[in-house]
């Protein structure tokens, strides 16, 4: 089954404790992206990747890191989480090609930073 | 970067009614898409529609790229249509994907 998976789905952590949210897709998509969704602000792009070892900042990259060592995986890293990073996070990937064509979204990760 | 507006922000319908959702972009946009987020938070791609008109069952979408807007039509609405509808696209300067603020639709039985 074609899908984008994220783990964990729910996470409660404390300020400053490094965490990683994993994202994996099995559709051989080249384009992958992370978004955060906050009430009243919609979805905002954090980082995106056009291909392996190619990443770029979206609208709200501060406080986040990403890596793309393999085509299928695109982890989101919070080196020192803060309460303002409490949010719902989505990973997405697109059909083969370097442009963000029809996007498929993961189920979301709800993160709470205390 | 581009700004995206959606209207109306909220919409309440009786089951069976029709509706039109609108999306305006401040600048030319590529790869325009419509998404539905259901009440459980799942995001589903409805249409990839950079221009022209597409139909899928009770839903159809039209994009007029030269005038920087897109419309989503929902006919004979059902309670399962409830949720938030987003439009999104890529600006001409890169691959940054920008979402609108969404239209929250509630369909009452």
Interface residues (C-beta under 8 A of the other chain):
Chain A: X31 X33 X35 X40 X41 X42 X43 X44 X45 X48 X50 X56 X58 X59 X88 X90 X92 X98 X99 X100 X101 X102 X103 X104 X105 X107 X108
Chain B: X1 X30 X31 X33 X35 X41 X42 X43 X44 X45 X48 X86 X88 X90 X94 X95 X96 X97 X98 X99 X100 X101 X102
